[in-house]
Amino acid sequence: MQNDKEKFKREFIQRLINFSIKIINFTEELRTGIFPYSIVDQLIRSSSSIGANVVEAKSSHSKKDYIKYFEIA
């Protein structure tokens, strides 16, 4: 049971990393188009903040904080 939870956590983090990489690669295509830099930049920052909030949740001090960070993510 514990191994399943650990496996899920590792796979979840890996999916978040892959998602951020895919967004960054996608925005490389957008930069050659007519999209303003501010929109492309916001897309990168908002997509990568999901992983940052999950990592922050892992280091939370209470269950309430843990839930709050996952809600934000």
Secondary structure as UniProt FT lines:
FT   HELIX           2..31
FT   TURN            32..34
FT   HELIX           37..58
FT   HELIX           63..72
//
